[in-house]
């Protein structure tokens, strides 16, 4: 459990079109085996430390005749952002993916000091 010790809680959210490979015969639509798409996400302002990030699929367009294999994650989370990562494998054909995200953590206060 992440415990927050600051009375200022920050929430940031967004939506990201990961790819649309059907239109231009991209790798997620035509390829086989392990494939991934990464998108760097920057928060609207930095948190005091790495926040908790929740990700979810808000649009998933798959070939109905193939197995549906998907993995969506937030990786490399820092106070300023993270990488949104979508993966598939095998014979799965993915046309389009849109992912939504929500970050929650301690917000910076104007009186915070940065002492290094």
C-alpha positions in Angstrom: 0.0 0.0 0.0 1.2 3.4 -0.9 0.7 5.8 2.1 0.5 9.5 1.3 1.8 11.9 4.0 0.8 15.1 2.3 -2.6 16.8 2.6 -2.2 17.9 -1.0 -3.2 15.0 -3.3 -2.7 15.5 -7.0 -4.7 13.8 -9.7 -3.8 13.9 -13.4 -5.4 12.0 -16.2 -5.3 11.6 -20.0 -6.2 9.5 -23.0 -3.7 8.4 -25.6 -4.2 6.9 -29.1 -1.4 4.3 -29.0 -1.6 3.4 -32.7 -3.9 2.9 -35.6 -2.1 0.2 -37.7 -5.1 -1.0 -39.8 -5.0 2.1 -42.0 -1.4 1.8 -43.1 -0.8 -2.0 -42.7 1.4 -1.4 -39.6 3.1 -4.1 -37.6 0.4 -4.6 -35.0 -2.1 -5.4 -37.7 0.2 -7.4 -40.1 2.9 -8.8 -37.8 3.1 -12.0 -35.7 5.0 -12.8 -32.5 5.9 -10.3 -29.8 5.1 -6.7 -30.6 4.8 -3.6 -28.5 4.0 0.1 -28.7 5.4 2.7 -26.2 4.2 6.2 -25.6 5.9 8.6 -23.2 3.5 10.4 -21.0 4.3 13.7 -19.1 2.2 14.9 -16.3 0.8 18.4 -16.4 3.0 19.2 -13.4 5.4 17.1 -11.3 4.3 15.1 -8.3 6.5 15.1 -5.1 7.4 11.5 -5.9 6.4 8.7 -8.2 2.5 8.5 -8.2 0.3 5.5 -8.5 -0.7 5.2 -12.2 -3.8 3.2 -13.3 -4.2 2.4 -17.0 -7.2 1.0 -18.9 -8.2 0.3 -22.5 -10.8 2.8 -23.7 -10.8 1.5 -27.3 -9.6 -1.9 -28.6 -10.1 -2.9 -32.2 -9.1 -6.5 -32.9 -9.4 -9.0 -35.8 -12.4 -11.2 -34.7 -10.9 -14.3 -36.4 -7.7 -14.3 -34.2 -6.9 -14.9 -30.6 -7.2 -11.8 -28.4 -3.9 -11.3 -26.5 -3.3 -7.9 -25.0 -1.2 -6.4 -22.2 -1.3 -2.7 -21.1 1.0 -1.3 -18.4 2.5 1.8 -17.0 6.3 1.4 -16.8 9.1 3.6 -15.6 6.9 5.8 -13.4 8.6 8.9 -12.1 7.4 12.2 -10.5 7.2 13.8 -14.0 5.7 11.0 -16.2 5.8 7.3 -17.3 5.8 5.1 -20.3 2.4 3.7 -21.5 3.1 0.3 -23.0 0.8 -2.0 -25.0 1.9 -5.5 -26.0 0.5 -8.3 -28.0 1.9 -11.7 -29.2 1.2 -14.7 -31.3 -1.2 -14.3 -34.2 -3.2 -11.5 -32.6 -4.0 -8.7 -35.1 -4.7 -5.3 -33.5 -6.1 -2.5 -35.6 -6.3 0.3 -33.1 -5.8 1.0 -29.3 -6.6 3.9 -27.2 -5.6 3.9 -23.5 -6.8 6.1 -20.6 -4.7 6.7 -17.5 -5.1 8.2 -14.1 -2.2 9.2 -11.8 -2.6 9.9 -8.1 0.1 11.0 -5.6 1.4 13.7 -3.4 1.3 17.1 -5.0 3.9 19.7 -4.6 3.2 22.7 -2.4 4.5 26.2 -3.1 6.4 26.1 0.2 8.3 22.9 -0.6 12.1 23.3 -0.7 14.3 21.5 -3.1 17.5 20.9 -1.2 20.1 18.8 -3.0 
